[in-house]
Amino acid sequence: MATGTQGQLALREVMDIRQAADYLGISGDTLYRYASEGFVPAFKLGNRWRFRKSLLDSWMDEKSGVVPKVMVEPGKKKPVASAR
């Protein structure tokens, strides 16, 4: 398991703009613009942007076309997708 500050930052559920930009591999300025435009899932805490890692992961999956696998217990039916 990772140790030190870098490992701890990568595991945080709520990240500030610098941490989230590092996580996404983009500049803080770009992420600030994306958050302001509503392009990435973010929220403001006071006057500072915050990012939930789980929402960023889901957003990246959606944007990259990754379809999450649904775990189905034996004997149960898969959930039906909503009609679009």
N, CA, C and O of each residue as an XYZ file, in Angstrom:
336
protein
N       0.839     -1.181      0.000
C       0.000      0.000      0.000
C       0.883      1.242      0.000
O       1.969      1.240      0.580
N       0.411      2.304     -0.654
C       1.211      3.518     -0.757
C       1.326      4.195      0.598
O       0.397      4.177      1.405
N       2.470      4.781      0.824
C       2.676      5.505      2.066
C       3.056      6.935      1.745
O       3.361      7.268      0.600
N       3.034      7.778      2.765
C       3.422      9.162      2.562
C       2.263     10.017      2.106
O       1.143      9.536      1.933
N       2.545     11.285      1.915
C       1.515     12.251      1.569
C       0.858     11.941      0.234
O      -0.366     12.021      0.128
N       1.628     11.592     -0.781
C       1.063     11.336     -2.105
C       0.066     10.192     -2.061
O      -1.000     10.290     -2.668
N       0.378      9.120     -1.367
C      -0.540      7.992     -1.266
C      -1.818      8.361     -0.538
O      -2.897      7.886     -0.891
N      -1.704      9.206      0.476
C      -2.871      9.627      1.221
C      -3.768     10.517      0.364
O      -4.991     10.397      0.427
N      -3.187     11.391     -0.421
C      -3.975     12.284     -1.254
C      -4.756     11.514     -2.301
O      -5.902     11.856     -2.593
N      -4.157     10.481     -2.870
C      -4.814      9.710     -3.913
C      -6.023      8.948     -3.374
O      -6.928      8.606     -4.135
N      -6.044      8.683     -2.076
C      -7.125      7.904     -1.491
C      -8.240      8.758     -0.895
O      -9.240      8.210     -0.430
N      -8.099     10.061     -0.894
C      -9.115     10.934     -0.295
C     -10.377     10.920     -1.142
O     -10.307     10.965     -2.371
N     -11.527     10.858     -0.489
C     -12.800     10.878     -1.217
C     -13.129     12.294     -1.681
O     -13.614     12.473     -2.799
N     -12.879     13.294     -0.855
C     -13.149     14.678     -1.241
C     -11.814     15.378     -1.441
O     -10.966     15.410     -0.549
N     -11.651     15.939     -2.635
C     -10.384     16.561     -3.006
C     -10.593     18.032     -3.320
O     -11.670     18.441     -3.753
N      -9.534     18.834     -3.092
C      -9.576     20.219     -3.524
C      -9.189     20.270     -5.004
O      -8.916     19.240     -5.620
N      -9.171     21.461     -5.554
C      -8.951     21.581     -7.002
C      -7.560     21.088     -7.411
O      -7.412     20.482     -8.472
N      -6.541     21.342     -6.583
C      -5.187     20.885     -6.914
C      -5.103     19.369     -6.896
O      -4.529     18.766     -7.802
N      -5.668     18.754     -5.874
C      -5.633     17.294     -5.759
C      -6.412     16.643     -6.902
O      -5.954     15.667     -7.496
N      -7.592     17.189     -7.206
C      -8.413     16.627     -8.282
C      -7.739     16.814     -9.645
O      -7.797     15.924    -10.493
N      -7.103     17.964     -9.856
C      -6.404     18.199    -11.125
C      -5.259     17.200    -11.284
O      -5.056     16.654    -12.369
N      -4.512     16.963    -10.207
C      -3.441     15.958    -10.250
C      -4.016     14.583    -10.551
O      -3.461     13.834    -11.356
N      -5.124     14.252     -9.907
C      -5.766     12.950    -10.098
C      -6.204     12.766    -11.553
O      -6.047     11.685    -12.119
N      -6.756     13.827    -12.155
C      -7.238     13.746    -13.536
C      -6.122     13.961    -14.565
O      -6.295     13.652    -15.744
N      -4.993     14.484    -14.125
C      -3.886     14.727    -15.044
C      -4.076     15.951    -15.909
O      -3.617     15.989    -17.051
N      -4.757     16.961    -15.365
C      -4.960     18.215    -16.090
C      -4.529     19.364    -15.190
O      -4.268     19.172    -14.003
N      -4.457     20.555    -15.762
C      -4.039     21.708    -14.969
C      -5.174     22.168    -14.055
O      -6.349     21.918    -14.326
N      -4.802     22.836    -12.980
C      -5.799     23.393    -12.070
C      -6.683     24.416    -12.762
O      -7.881     24.488    -12.488
N      -6.100     25.216    -13.663
C      -6.875     26.221    -14.395
C      -7.941     25.566    -15.270
O      -9.077     26.035    -15.337
N      -7.560     24.479    -15.939
C      -8.523     23.763    -16.785
C      -9.633     23.176    -15.936
O     -10.806     23.284    -16.294
N      -9.285     22.552    -14.813
C     -10.298     21.965    -13.952
C     -11.210     23.034    -13.371
O     -12.416     22.815    -13.252
N     -10.661     24.182    -13.008
C     -11.474     25.280    -12.500
C     -12.504     25.699    -13.548
O     -13.672     25.914    -13.226
N     -12.067     25.812    -14.802
C     -12.980     26.181    -15.891
C     -14.049     25.107    -16.079
O     -15.229     25.427    -16.218
N     -13.640     23.822    -16.083
C     -14.599     22.725    -16.234
C     -15.635     22.743    -15.111
O     -16.824     22.549    -15.362
N     -15.189     22.976    -13.873
C     -16.112     23.012    -12.736
C     -17.067     24.191    -12.860
O     -18.264     24.042    -12.617
N     -16.562     25.349    -13.231
C     -17.387     26.547    -13.380
C     -18.446     26.381    -14.455
O     -19.547     26.919    -14.342
N     -18.107     25.628    -15.507
C     -19.037     25.403    -16.619
C     -19.960     24.216    -16.378
O     -20.855     23.957    -17.183
N     -19.753     23.488    -15.271
C     -20.592     22.324    -14.983
C     -20.217     21.098    -15.794
O     -21.005     20.157    -15.888
N     -19.034     21.090    -16.377
C     -18.603     19.962    -17.205
C     -18.190     18.757    -16.372
O     -18.399     17.617    -16.787
N     -17.605     18.999    -15.197
C     -17.213     17.920    -14.292
C     -18.069     18.002    -13.031
O     -18.503     19.089    -12.648
N     -18.315     16.858    -12.379
C     -19.084     16.893    -11.136
C     -18.260     17.539    -10.024
O     -17.174     17.067     -9.689
N     -18.784     18.614     -9.461
C     -18.074     19.359     -8.427
C     -19.092     20.116     -7.583
O     -20.242     20.296     -7.983
N     -18.652     20.549     -6.427
C     -19.508     21.386     -5.588
C     -18.631     22.401     -4.881
O     -17.423     22.213     -4.739
N     -19.262     23.477     -4.443
C     -18.521     24.505     -3.722
C     -18.765     24.346     -2.234
O     -19.896     24.166     -1.784
N     -17.682     24.418     -1.487
C     -17.737     24.437     -0.036
C     -17.189     25.804      0.340
O     -15.984     26.043      0.267
N     -18.083     26.694      0.742
C     -17.690     28.093      0.884
C     -17.467     28.647     -0.501
O     -18.356     28.586     -1.351
N     -16.285     29.187     -0.736
C     -15.984     29.704     -2.077
C     -14.954     28.842     -2.803
O     -14.341     29.291     -3.772
N     -14.763     27.612     -2.341
C     -13.758     26.717     -2.931
C     -14.413     25.488     -3.547
O     -15.332     24.901     -2.976
N     -13.921     25.112     -4.727
C     -14.421     23.914     -5.391
C     -13.919     22.665     -4.688
O     -12.773     22.607     -4.242
N     -14.796     21.660     -4.593
C     -14.451     20.348     -4.044
C     -14.944     19.290     -5.016
O     -15.918     19.494     -5.740
N     -14.253     18.153     -5.019
C     -14.528     17.082     -5.974
C     -14.548     15.754     -5.236
O     -13.615     15.440     -4.497
N     -15.610     14.965     -5.431
C     -15.667     13.623     -4.845
C     -15.025     12.644     -5.816
O     -15.392     12.584     -6.989
N     -14.067     11.882     -5.319
C     -13.340     10.927     -6.152
C     -14.289      9.952     -6.832
O     -14.136      9.669     -8.020
N     -15.265      9.436     -6.095
C     -16.192      8.461     -6.670
C     -16.988      9.063     -7.828
O     -17.252      8.377     -8.815
N     -17.370     10.332     -7.720
C     -18.102     10.974     -8.818
C     -17.191     11.242    -10.008
O     -17.616     11.122    -11.157
N     -15.942     11.605     -9.739
C     -14.999     11.789    -10.846
C     -14.744     10.466    -11.559
O     -14.660     10.429    -12.786
N     -14.619      9.375    -10.791
C     -14.426      8.055    -11.401
C     -15.608      7.697    -12.295
O     -15.415      7.233    -13.419
N     -16.822      7.907    -11.809
C     -18.024      7.611    -12.608
C     -18.079      8.491    -13.845
O     -18.429      8.025    -14.929
N     -17.732      9.770    -13.684
C     -17.737     10.709    -14.801
C     -16.733     10.272    -15.866
O     -17.035     10.309    -17.059
N     -15.531      9.856    -15.432
C     -14.524      9.392    -16.394
C     -14.993      8.126    -17.098
O     -14.787      7.981    -18.303
N     -15.620      7.204    -16.365
C     -16.152      5.993    -16.990
C     -17.174      6.344    -18.056
O     -17.153      5.796    -19.159
N     -18.071      7.263    -17.718
C     -19.112      7.675    -18.658
C     -18.505      8.323    -19.903
O     -18.898      8.007    -21.026
N     -17.555      9.225    -19.702
C     -16.947      9.936    -20.827
C     -16.085      9.023    -21.697
O     -15.926      9.274    -22.891
N     -15.530      7.970    -21.105
C     -14.670      7.070    -21.870
C     -15.436      5.899    -22.475
O     -14.855      5.073    -23.178
N     -16.735      5.825    -22.205
C     -17.550      4.768    -22.773
C     -17.481      3.457    -22.021
O     -17.936      2.431    -22.526
N     -16.919      3.474    -20.819
C     -16.847      2.259    -20.006
C     -18.231      1.985    -19.419
O     -18.860      2.863    -18.828
N     -18.685      0.750    -19.595
C     -19.972      0.346    -19.037
C     -19.691     -0.500    -17.811
O     -19.109     -1.579    -17.922
N     -20.103     -0.017    -16.625
C     -19.838     -0.813    -15.425
C     -20.598     -2.126    -15.448
O     -21.747     -2.183    -15.887
N     -19.946     -3.188    -14.970
C     -20.593     -4.488    -14.905
C     -21.515     -4.529    -13.695
O     -21.175     -4.031    -12.622
N     -22.678     -5.126    -13.880
C     -23.634     -5.252    -12.793
C     -23.482     -6.638    -12.195
O     -23.606     -7.646    -12.891
N     -23.215     -6.680    -10.905
C     -23.101     -7.963    -10.215
C     -24.513     -8.467     -9.910
O     -25.329     -7.746     -9.335
N     -24.784     -9.694    -10.296
C     -26.104    -10.276    -10.081
C     -25.950    -11.517     -9.218
O     -25.137    -12.396     -9.509
N     -26.737    -11.578     -8.158
C     -26.703    -12.757     -7.307
C     -27.354    -13.920     -8.050
O     -28.282    -13.709     -8.832
N     -26.885    -15.130     -7.820
C     -27.495    -16.282     -8.484
C     -28.991    -16.356     -8.166
O     -29.405    -16.185     -7.019
N     -29.772    -16.610     -9.178
C     -31.214    -16.731     -8.997
C     -31.959    -15.415     -9.091
O     -33.189    -15.399     -9.028
N     -31.251    -14.321     -9.238
C     -31.905    -13.015     -9.366
C     -31.730    -12.501    -10.777
O     -30.737    -12.789    -11.446
N     -32.716    -11.732    -11.219
C     -32.664    -11.164    -12.559
C     -31.832     -9.892    -12.548
O     -31.710     -9.217    -11.526
N     -31.260     -9.578    -13.712
C     -30.535     -8.329    -13.864
C     -31.532     -7.181    -13.854
O     -32.670     -7.351    -14.293
N     -31.122     -6.007    -13.358
C     -32.027     -4.846    -13.417
C     -32.250     -4.438    -14.863
O     -31.358     -4.570    -15.702
N     -33.423     -3.952    -15.140
C     -33.781     -3.523    -16.486
C     -33.385     -2.061    -16.642
O     -33.694     -1.231    -15.787
N     -32.698     -1.752    -17.740
C     -32.297     -0.375    -18.008
C     -33.510      0.438    -18.385
O     -34.431     -0.072    -19.023
N     -33.521      1.696    -17.996
C     -34.634      2.569    -18.324
C     -34.626      2.884    -19.818
O     -33.565      2.969    -20.435
N     -35.806      3.055    -20.388
C     -35.924      3.377    -21.810
C     -35.501      4.812    -22.022
O     -35.752      5.673    -21.179
N     -34.861      5.069    -23.140
C     -34.446      6.450    -23.440
C     -35.217      6.999    -24.579
O     -35.006      8.147    -24.972
